[in-house]
Amino acid sequence: MSHEQQGYYRAGEAKGQAQEKTGQMADTVKDKAHETKDKASEMAGNARDRTHESKDQTGSYLSDKTGAAKEKTSETTQAAKDKAAGATQATKEKASEMTESAKETAQAGKENTGSVLQKTGEQVKSMAQGAADAVKHSFGMADEPEDQNKATKRDNY
């Protein structure tokens, strides 16, 4: 596998891992939000049931208590909603950070791969030029340096 392919593979692997972790975190937050909502709903239902029973048994004295229970239930429900919203926002921010990190890793791999490919290309070009010069020389077609060319002409005269 070439360096470029390895770089892309690593970047893709990092991105996939980030997406998987983000998905897991989002699922966890959703599950906790649903649990909290269900608990709050259950508590509200229980409070409502208790309120109706108490009101029937004790009359107006518990009417004040019922209002307090309703208020407490409302506060608990709102607190659960706020907590779920905060957890969701934190998960989104973490996912965004992980995605950005994966992008940076991929970019660094891409830049590193480009540098390696450029160096390899230059080496191949140099080797090809050397081979071409060797073939020309073996057939007597090589360009002779000017100083050597002048010396040959003087010797011939």
Secondary structure as UniProt FT lines:
FT   HELIX           3..58
FT   TURN            59..60
FT   HELIX           61..138
FT   TURN            139..140
FT   HELIX           146..156
//
